[in-house]
Structures are given as structure tokens and as C-alpha cells.
Amino acid sequence: MEGAGSDGDVTRRKVRMSRLGNATHSTCRRRLKEPVRDGTKDSRPVPLAGDNGGCGPPSRSGPEGPAAEGDDMRDDAQLEVLSVDECRRLLAEALVGWLAFCDGDRPALAPVNYIVHLGEIVARSDYGAKLAAAAHDRLMSLGVGGIDAQTRTGWSVQVTGRARLLGDDLVNPDLPEPDSWAVDGPGVRIGIPIEEISGRRVVRAG
């Protein structure tokens, strides 16, 4: 009888624990279904400002908006292709250009003073890579331009030709001397025939 009574006590304890566990589980499920009350923290993710919760276009505020003031100026910008006569006129008026040439197997760029004489760019050069390129009849390009940063307008002209050495006054006595700002002494004059010339200009409508 004592052993049977012990088994009965064990069975009753198991039944009570099972009922307690079911009640606790039901309470937890009921609370999970309840809406979040005022004053409590919601663990659901909050959409970031401007992303509209993943729906619709992004907000224009922040780094990508509002539109910069320059957008309106870009809208009315027009790119004109300059005529050959206009390119030659602008080329003759400029004082300094950027000369592009090959220095061995690498491209090089150098500012130069120049003049236009009989359809040819004339510049002075010290001994170095630029002069060596001209001595080897390499192709060179000269670029000139002017810009107005306030109105965001400007123009550019590019000339390309196969360079050559022009020699000194004994060889070309009537050749004008370009006024170089950087070359000390007479230097050596090089010529770039205007074989190709093109230009563009950015203007505003109206």
C-alpha cells in the first residue's frame, strides 16, 4: 500500500506540472498577439527618414537632394562646335597652351608660350623630352581654352600636327620669336603644323 501511495503522489505532481506549463504557454501566446500599448517600446524596425519604408521614390532631402543650384545652369547649357575660322581666331589670341607629346613610352603635358605663323604653331623649347620628340617628328597636340567659372561657360581649341625642328635664325631668318616665360636663353624653336584643328564652346540659352 505504501508503494502504491508513493506512485500516486508522483502521478498527481506530474499532472499539476503539465497543467501549469500549458497555462504559461497560453499566456505567452496571448501576450504576443496583443498590440503594443502606449508608453512601451516597439521592437519592430523603424523606417529611416527618407526611405518611405521601402515604398516609393527616395526623399530628396539629404546628400542627394535638394537639387544643387548648378542643376538649373546645366539645364540651359548648350555645346557648340566651333568653325575652323573661329578656332583659328581663338588660337591666335591665346598666349599659353598645353602641349601634349610622347616622352618615351609615356604621355607628357607641358605649358608653353607660342605664336601662330603661316599655319604653324611656333614655340621655344629647352633641351629635353619635348625637344627630343620634335627631333623625331612625333605627333603633338596643343590645347588652349578660356573659362568663366561664375557663368560656367568656356571654350577650347585643339591643334594636332607632326612636330619638327625649325632651327635658328640662320635657317629661318624671318621666323618670329615667341615670347617664352620659362625658357632661359634662346632655346630651340619647334614647329607644329596645323594639320587638324577643332574646338567647342559652352554657352547659355538666351
C-alpha positions as CSV (number, residue, x, y, z in Angstrom):
1,M,0.0,0.0,0.0
2,E,2.9,2.4,0.8
3,G,4.5,1.8,-2.5
4,A,1.2,2.4,-4.3
5,G,0.6,5.6,-2.4
6,S,4.0,6.9,-3.5
7,D,3.3,6.2,-7.1
8,G,0.0,8.0,-6.9
9,D,1.7,11.1,-5.4
10,V,4.2,11.1,-8.3
11,T,1.4,10.9,-10.8
12,R,-0.5,13.8,-9.3
13,R,2.6,16.0,-9.3
14,K,3.2,15.3,-13.0
15,V,-0.4,16.3,-13.8
16,R,-0.1,19.6,-11.9
17,M,3.2,20.5,-13.6
18,S,1.7,19.7,-17.0
19,R,-1.3,21.9,-16.4
20,L,1.0,24.8,-15.1
21,G,3.1,24.5,-18.3
22,N,0.1,24.6,-20.6
23,A,-1.3,27.7,-18.8
24,T,2.1,29.5,-19.0
25,H,2.4,28.7,-22.7
26,S,-1.1,30.0,-23.4
27,T,-0.4,33.2,-21.6
28,C,2.8,33.9,-23.6
29,R,1.0,33.3,-26.9
30,R,-1.8,35.6,-25.8
31,R,0.6,38.4,-24.9
32,L,2.5,38.0,-28.2
33,K,-0.8,38.6,-30.1
34,E,-1.7,41.8,-28.1
35,P,-0.9,45.1,-29.8
36,V,1.8,47.3,-28.3
37,R,0.4,49.6,-25.7
38,D,1.2,53.3,-25.4
39,G,4.3,54.1,-23.5
40,T,6.0,50.8,-24.4
41,K,8.9,50.2,-26.8
42,D,8.2,48.6,-30.1
43,S,10.9,46.2,-31.2
44,R,9.8,46.4,-34.8
45,P,12.3,48.2,-37.1
46,V,11.5,51.9,-37.7
47,P,12.0,53.1,-41.4
48,L,14.8,55.6,-41.8
49,A,13.9,59.1,-42.7
50,G,13.6,59.5,-46.4
51,D,13.3,55.8,-47.3
52,N,9.5,55.8,-47.1
53,G,9.5,52.4,-45.5
54,G,10.9,50.9,-48.7
55,C,8.0,52.2,-50.8
56,G,8.0,55.0,-53.3
57,P,10.9,57.1,-54.5
58,P,13.6,58.2,-52.0
59,S,13.4,61.5,-50.3
60,R,15.0,64.5,-51.9
61,S,16.4,65.7,-48.6
62,G,19.9,64.8,-47.6
63,P,23.1,64.2,-49.7
64,E,21.1,63.5,-52.9
65,G,18.7,66.5,-52.6
66,P,17.5,69.0,-52.8
67,A,18.9,69.7,-56.3
68,A,22.0,71.9,-56.4
69,E,21.8,75.4,-57.8
70,G,24.1,74.3,-60.6
71,D,21.4,71.9,-61.9
72,D,19.4,74.8,-63.4
73,M,22.5,76.1,-65.1
74,R,23.3,72.7,-66.6
75,D,19.7,72.5,-68.0
76,D,20.2,75.6,-70.2
77,A,23.8,74.8,-71.3
78,Q,24.5,74.3,-75.0
79,L,27.6,72.9,-76.5
80,E,28.6,74.5,-79.8
81,V,31.1,73.1,-82.3
82,L,33.3,75.9,-83.4
83,S,34.1,76.5,-87.1
84,V,37.6,76.3,-88.4
85,D,37.8,80.1,-88.8
86,E,36.7,80.6,-85.2
87,C,39.2,78.1,-83.9
88,R,42.0,79.8,-85.7
89,R,40.9,83.2,-84.4
90,L,40.8,82.0,-80.8
91,L,44.1,80.1,-81.2
92,A,45.8,83.3,-82.4
93,E,44.5,85.3,-79.5
94,A,45.7,83.0,-76.7
95,L,49.1,83.3,-75.2
96,V,49.6,80.0,-73.4
97,G,48.6,76.5,-74.3
98,W,49.2,72.9,-73.1
99,L,51.4,70.9,-75.3
100,A,50.9,67.1,-75.3
101,F,53.7,64.8,-76.6
102,C,55.2,61.4,-76.0
103,D,58.1,61.2,-73.6
104,G,59.5,57.8,-74.5
105,D,56.5,55.4,-73.9
106,R,54.6,57.8,-71.6
107,P,52.4,60.7,-72.4
108,A,53.6,64.2,-71.2
109,L,52.0,67.6,-70.9
110,A,53.7,70.9,-70.6
111,P,52.6,74.6,-70.7
112,V,54.1,76.6,-73.5
113,N,54.0,80.1,-74.9
114,Y,53.5,80.1,-78.7
115,I,52.7,82.1,-81.7
116,V,50.9,81.2,-84.9
117,H,52.9,81.8,-88.0
118,L,52.0,80.7,-91.6
119,G,49.7,77.9,-90.4
120,E,52.1,76.6,-87.8
121,I,52.4,76.7,-84.1
122,V,55.8,78.0,-83.1
123,A,57.2,77.5,-79.6
124,R,60.6,77.5,-77.9
125,S,62.0,74.6,-76.0
126,D,64.9,73.8,-73.8
127,Y,66.9,70.6,-74.3
128,G,64.8,67.7,-73.0
129,A,61.9,65.4,-73.8
130,K,59.9,68.0,-75.7
131,L,62.8,68.8,-78.0
132,A,63.6,65.2,-78.5
133,A,60.0,64.4,-79.5
134,A,60.2,67.2,-82.1
135,A,63.5,66.0,-83.4
136,H,61.9,62.6,-84.1
137,D,59.0,64.2,-85.9
138,R,56.5,63.0,-83.3
139,L,52.8,63.9,-83.3
140,M,52.0,66.7,-80.8
141,S,48.8,68.4,-79.8
142,L,48.3,71.9,-78.4
143,G,45.3,72.7,-76.4
144,V,44.1,76.2,-75.5
145,G,40.9,77.5,-73.8
146,G,39.2,80.0,-71.7
147,I,36.6,79.6,-68.9
148,D,34.2,81.7,-66.8
149,A,33.6,79.8,-63.6
150,Q,30.8,82.2,-62.5
151,T,28.7,81.6,-65.6
152,R,30.1,78.1,-66.2
153,T,30.9,78.9,-69.8
154,G,34.0,78.5,-71.8
155,W,35.7,77.3,-75.0
156,S,38.6,75.1,-76.0
157,V,40.6,74.6,-79.2
158,Q,42.9,71.7,-80.0
159,V,45.5,71.5,-82.7
160,T,47.4,68.4,-83.8
161,G,50.4,68.0,-86.1
162,R,53.7,66.3,-86.6
163,A,56.3,68.4,-84.9
164,R,59.6,69.4,-86.4
165,L,62.7,71.4,-85.5
166,L,62.7,74.9,-87.0
167,G,66.3,75.7,-86.4
168,D,67.9,79.1,-85.6
169,D,67.8,82.4,-87.4
170,L,70.4,81.2,-89.9
171,V,68.0,78.6,-91.1
172,N,64.8,80.6,-90.8
173,P,65.8,84.3,-90.7
174,D,62.2,85.6,-91.0
175,L,60.7,83.3,-88.3
176,P,59.2,85.4,-85.4
177,E,60.5,84.7,-81.9
178,P,57.8,83.5,-79.4
179,D,57.9,85.3,-76.1
180,S,58.6,82.4,-73.7
181,W,58.0,83.0,-70.0
182,A,60.1,80.0,-68.8
183,V,62.8,79.2,-71.3
184,D,66.1,80.9,-70.4
185,G,68.2,81.9,-73.3
186,P,67.3,81.4,-77.0
187,G,66.4,77.8,-76.7
188,V,65.4,75.9,-79.8
189,R,62.3,76.7,-81.8
190,I,59.9,73.9,-82.8
191,G,57.0,74.0,-85.1
192,I,53.7,72.1,-85.1
193,P,51.9,72.4,-88.5
194,I,48.1,72.8,-88.0
195,E,47.1,69.6,-89.7
196,E,44.0,69.1,-87.5
197,I,42.1,71.8,-85.6
198,S,38.8,71.6,-83.7
199,G,37.0,73.4,-80.9
200,R,34.0,73.6,-78.8
201,R,32.2,76.3,-76.7
202,V,29.7,76.0,-73.8
203,V,27.1,78.8,-73.9
204,R,23.9,79.5,-72.1
205,A,20.5,79.7,-73.7
206,G,19.1,83.2,-74.2
